[in-house]
Amino acid sequence: PEDIVVPDTYTNVPEAVLVAHDPWYTARIFLRSGEHTWVGYNYGRIEVLKPLEVVAQDNALLRGRWVLLEGSSGTFRHCRYLWESECTPEVRVLLEPVVYVRGGNPWNFENCDIRSCGSIAVLVSRNGDATLQYCTLGGPARREYLQEHDEKYCASTGVETLGEAWVVIRHCKIQDVYGMGTSFYGTTHGYLESTLFERVGIGVGLDRETKVILKDCTFTETEEAAFWMMEGDEEDAKAELEGNIVFGFVWATNRRPSSLVMRRNNFNETFPGQWKMLQESYGISFNCPVRLHLSVPCHDFLNGIQ
């Protein structure tokens, strides 16, 4: 079948998604240039239940939210998203993500721009699986480090993972976030490679049972630090940091993952004073008994450390 073209074939995106849910219809959705909004539809939310492919033309702007439920999978290409969490009283839903992968897997985002005013850009939960490549995530306005401005025009989190979710982030940019650029809670897993974090509160937050690899990432203009190990009584977090560059503080506190491997990171050259202080004060160990395996994709990494 031919593509479902908006607004040529169908006038709006929610209608096109409903048509695409037809089991006999396997075409992709193609969005023309211009603004596509569904702010007044279902609280500004489109729910996807089945496989779906969405491709956008240059200068197409999607003003609304996506919820990718269990049973769904697919790809978004060249899409620009913008959600304003306080756009109208009727659809004011604070801390709701622009894209919510709520158990859907696998989902791929390629060359997308996902922006949120005051909320989360991408949230992946349950057993959701998301891969983001060559994407930009965060807020639509440059962060000014003023609370009133940042909470209104910047994102609260770039990418947040919950439950047993898997996230792969490659060659992306995470910027203008007043909270964490990426946060991993529960037993989530992440693989981040060649990604730039700029103008964020904290670069990466790790919970006590997460497993994360960061390779060749850069952190600049962070308000607090590049990494934060969250509070917890029984830590079982595993992290491997290789080839990363940090312009600023490296760790927000003296807490570390229970298994931490670091190779070729540019911490010492960038801030030798702080690095020496951390070594002397907190006794960082470079001889971890458990070594993580740098392997791609993220699923292979999990199998190597379970």
Wavefront OBJ file of the C-alpha trace (Angstrom):
o trace
v 0.000 0.000 0.000
v 0.959 3.621 -0.442
v 2.215 5.789 2.406
v -0.269 7.430 4.751
v 0.580 11.046 4.010
v -0.431 13.825 6.410
v -2.143 16.097 5.522
v -2.627 14.777 1.953
v -4.268 11.410 2.681
v -5.473 12.175 6.217
v -5.725 15.584 7.788
v -4.063 14.915 11.149
v -1.607 12.585 12.883
v -4.030 10.887 15.336
v -6.276 9.861 12.443
v -3.295 8.525 10.510
v -2.151 6.416 13.483
v -5.633 4.922 13.866
v -5.572 3.917 10.208
v -2.078 2.471 10.584
v -3.375 0.278 13.448
v -5.554 -1.583 10.957
v -4.068 -5.130 10.780
v -4.442 -5.113 6.983
v -2.592 -1.836 6.582
v 1.205 -1.991 6.665
v 2.137 1.382 5.171
v 4.261 3.963 6.946
v 3.136 7.441 8.000
v 4.795 10.293 6.116
v 4.493 13.813 7.557
v 4.733 16.842 5.292
v 6.543 20.016 6.287
v 4.689 22.284 8.657
v 3.211 22.072 12.146
v 1.287 18.955 13.158
v -0.518 19.442 16.460
v -2.918 17.326 18.490
v -2.837 19.324 21.720
v -6.613 19.045 22.111
v -6.746 15.309 21.351
v -6.645 12.872 24.301
v -4.723 15.337 26.472
v -2.207 15.777 23.709
v -1.332 12.087 23.694
v -1.228 9.500 20.888
v -1.123 5.863 22.039
v 0.571 3.323 19.778
v -0.355 -0.345 20.200
v 1.208 -2.013 17.150
v 4.275 -1.742 14.909
v 4.565 1.687 13.293
v 6.973 3.634 11.110
v 6.883 7.428 11.011
v 9.019 9.547 8.691
v 8.902 13.338 8.624
v 9.807 15.781 5.898
v 12.186 18.653 6.613
v 10.680 21.383 8.808
v 7.839 19.180 10.060
v 7.119 19.914 13.739
v 5.137 17.492 15.937
v 3.413 19.295 18.803
v 2.091 16.519 20.996
v 3.122 13.439 22.970
v 3.574 9.773 22.090
v 2.930 6.749 24.319
v 4.416 3.564 22.864
v 2.701 0.707 24.690
v 3.493 -2.992 25.056
v 3.070 -4.755 21.729
v 4.288 -1.739 19.793
v 7.570 -1.380 17.948
v 8.946 0.584 15.055
v 10.942 3.579 13.916
v 10.773 7.370 13.923
v 12.999 9.131 11.396
v 13.729 12.844 10.951
v 11.000 13.855 13.420
v 11.020 17.116 15.393
v 8.994 16.999 18.613
v 7.963 19.794 20.947
v 5.768 19.515 24.026
v 4.950 22.425 26.315
v 3.772 20.970 29.604
v 1.832 24.112 30.506
v 0.523 25.021 27.066
v -3.140 25.197 28.207
v -4.976 24.460 31.481
v -6.866 21.607 29.784
v -3.772 19.623 28.866
v -1.463 20.643 31.680
v 0.243 17.399 32.648
v 3.497 18.149 34.415
v 6.439 15.770 34.217
v 4.890 13.866 31.327
v 7.406 12.849 28.662
v 7.297 13.894 25.037
v 8.000 10.295 24.028
v 7.044 7.562 26.505
v 8.207 4.044 25.590
v 5.932 2.268 28.055
v 6.925 -1.323 27.427
v 7.122 -1.064 23.652
v 10.134 -2.757 22.068
v 12.168 -2.355 20.101
v 11.840 1.301 19.121
v 14.400 3.178 17.043
v 14.788 6.952 16.770
v 17.050 8.197 13.998
v 17.954 11.834 13.344
v 15.182 13.092 15.623
v 14.955 16.289 17.653
v 12.936 15.807 20.869
v 12.309 18.912 22.987
v 10.303 19.488 26.138
v 9.394 22.657 28.010
v 9.520 21.727 31.693
v 9.224 17.967 31.356
v 11.023 14.771 30.228
v 12.116 14.392 26.622
v 12.179 10.557 26.497
v 11.025 8.087 29.158
v 11.535 4.320 28.786
v 9.919 2.040 31.377
v 8.892 -1.545 32.149
v 10.574 -3.805 29.577
v 10.809 -1.055 26.989
v 13.705 -1.038 24.550
v 14.796 2.135 22.774
v 17.743 3.045 20.568
v 18.463 6.695 19.799
v 20.996 7.564 17.111
v 22.009 11.016 15.870
v 19.275 12.649 17.959
v 19.126 15.866 19.971
v 17.201 15.792 23.254
v 16.422 18.354 25.933
v 14.810 21.770 26.103
v 13.991 24.143 23.236
v 15.647 27.152 24.895
v 19.232 27.619 26.025
v 19.617 27.065 29.738
v 20.296 30.226 31.732
v 20.734 28.628 35.182
v 17.769 30.637 36.476
v 15.112 28.444 38.099
v 12.051 30.233 36.742
v 13.404 30.317 33.199
v 14.859 26.805 33.158
v 11.795 25.049 34.590
v 9.612 26.709 31.969
v 11.733 26.507 28.839
v 14.182 23.636 29.465
v 13.671 19.915 29.974
v 13.621 18.314 33.420
v 15.375 15.162 32.111
v 16.797 14.195 28.747
v 16.344 10.404 28.860
v 14.923 8.606 31.897
v 14.779 4.819 32.280
v 12.691 2.847 34.785
v 11.953 -0.771 35.620
v 13.808 -3.227 33.385
v 14.213 -0.960 30.383
v 17.063 -1.014 27.866
v 18.429 2.148 26.263
v 21.149 2.628 23.660
v 22.220 6.217 22.902
v 24.753 6.753 20.118
v 26.057 9.964 18.546
v 23.428 12.091 20.282
v 23.358 15.504 21.929
v 21.635 16.046 25.291
v 21.367 19.716 26.171
v 19.531 22.386 28.169
v 18.277 20.136 30.976
v 17.902 21.460 34.526
v 17.886 17.930 36.008
v 19.761 14.856 34.812
v 20.766 14.400 31.212
v 20.170 10.661 31.532
v 18.939 8.777 34.593
v 18.857 5.034 35.208
v 16.581 3.630 37.922
v 15.765 0.105 39.029
v 17.441 -2.674 37.052
v 17.763 -0.708 33.833
v 20.598 -1.009 31.338
v 22.260 1.597 29.178
v 24.932 1.870 26.517
v 25.998 5.437 25.654
v 28.549 6.151 22.966
v 29.923 9.348 21.404
v 27.250 11.511 23.040
v 27.609 15.158 24.086
v 26.094 16.421 27.356
v 25.965 20.203 27.636
v 24.177 22.636 29.956
v 22.704 19.910 32.176
v 22.343 19.679 35.946
v 23.999 16.249 36.192
v 25.140 14.214 33.208
v 24.310 10.622 34.198
v 22.487 9.382 37.305
v 22.949 5.744 38.389
v 20.666 3.792 40.702
v 21.904 0.974 42.932
v 21.110 -1.888 40.501
v 21.715 -0.333 37.088
v 24.266 -1.495 34.541
v 25.668 1.190 32.246
v 28.535 1.649 29.782
v 29.672 5.113 28.698
v 32.174 5.267 25.882
v 33.691 8.358 24.236
v 31.135 10.797 25.699
v 31.794 14.466 26.490
v 30.415 16.486 29.411
v 30.568 20.275 29.408
v 28.796 23.096 31.283
v 27.346 20.700 33.860
v 25.957 22.492 36.886
v 26.938 19.852 39.471
v 28.911 16.967 37.957
v 29.110 14.465 35.133
v 28.119 11.422 37.248
v 25.958 10.837 40.312
v 25.602 7.569 42.192
v 22.199 7.666 43.888
v 21.534 6.778 47.509
v 20.872 3.138 48.440
v 21.671 0.623 51.152
v 22.597 -2.338 48.948
v 24.407 -1.138 45.884
v 24.755 -3.514 42.948
v 25.382 -0.950 40.240
v 27.896 -1.733 37.524
v 29.445 0.947 35.337
v 32.233 1.135 32.811
v 33.633 4.484 31.703
v 35.984 4.498 28.734
v 37.368 7.364 26.713
v 35.111 10.051 28.215
v 36.000 13.736 28.578
v 34.687 15.825 31.486
v 34.949 19.610 31.642
v 33.899 20.162 35.252
v 33.375 18.046 38.340
v 33.462 14.308 37.703
v 31.385 12.843 40.583
v 28.661 14.719 42.464
v 29.387 12.880 45.755
v 31.852 10.345 47.122
v 29.523 7.433 46.292
v 30.520 5.023 43.512
v 28.984 1.995 41.794
v 29.928 -1.261 43.505
v 31.650 -2.344 40.278
v 33.405 0.505 38.485
v 35.895 0.180 35.634
v 37.548 3.263 34.104
v 39.871 3.419 31.100
v 41.395 6.279 29.074
v 39.124 8.969 30.504
v 40.283 12.575 30.299
v 39.631 13.540 33.920
v 43.183 14.018 35.133
v 44.275 16.358 32.338
v 41.108 18.440 32.481
v 40.939 18.986 36.236
v 44.080 17.553 37.860
v 43.388 19.224 41.185
v 39.965 17.704 41.606
v 41.099 14.295 40.353
v 43.957 14.216 42.870
v 41.548 15.242 45.638
v 39.134 12.442 44.715
v 41.915 9.860 44.677
v 43.263 10.924 48.056
v 39.948 11.572 49.818
v 37.707 8.822 48.515
v 40.188 6.091 47.666
v 39.020 5.258 44.138
v 40.011 1.721 43.226
v 41.073 0.931 39.666
v 41.347 -2.825 40.257
v 37.719 -3.895 40.234
v 37.218 -7.638 40.881
v 34.368 -7.701 38.348
v 35.138 -6.377 34.877
v 32.405 -5.384 32.493
v 32.562 -6.246 28.821
v 32.490 -3.505 26.211
v 30.257 -5.092 23.615
v 27.573 -3.831 21.307
v 24.621 -4.001 21.355
v 23.597 -3.307 24.925
v 21.891 -6.723 25.166
v 25.231 -8.497 24.752
v 26.662 -6.290 27.491
v 23.925 -7.466 29.869
v 24.580 -11.110 29.113
v 28.243 -10.595 29.878
v 27.720 -9.263 33.400
v 24.739 -11.190 34.693
l 1 2 3 4 5 6 7 8 9 10 11 12 13 14 15 16 17 18 19 20 21 22 23 24 25 26 27 28 29 30 31 32 33 34 35 36 37 38 39 40 41 42 43 44 45 46 47 48 49 50 51 52 53 54 55 56 57 58 59 60 61 62 63 64 65 66 67 68 69 70 71 72 73 74 75 76 77 78 79 80 81 82 83 84 85 86 87 88 89 90 91 92 93 94 95 96 97 98 99 100 101 102 103 104 105 106 107 108 109 110 111 112 113 114 115 116 117 118 119 120 121 122 123 124 125 126 127 128 129 130 131 132 133 134 135 136 137 138 139 140 141 142 143 144 145 146 147 148 149 150 151 152 153 154 155 156 157 158 159 160 161 162 163 164 165 166 167 168 169 170 171 172 173 174 175 176 177 178 179 180 181 182 183 184 185 186 187 188 189 190 191 192 193 194 195 196 197 198 199 200 201 202 203 204 205 206 207 208 209 210 211 212 213 214 215 216 217 218 219 220 221 222 223 224 225 226 227 228 229 230 231 232 233 234 235 236 237 238 239 240 241 242 243 244 245 246 247 248 249 250 251 252 253 254 255 256 257 258 259 260 261 262 263 264 265 266 267 268 269 270 271 272 273 274 275 276 277 278 279 280 281 282 283 284 285 286 287 288 289 290 291 292 293 294 295 296 297 298 299 300 301 302 303 304 305 306
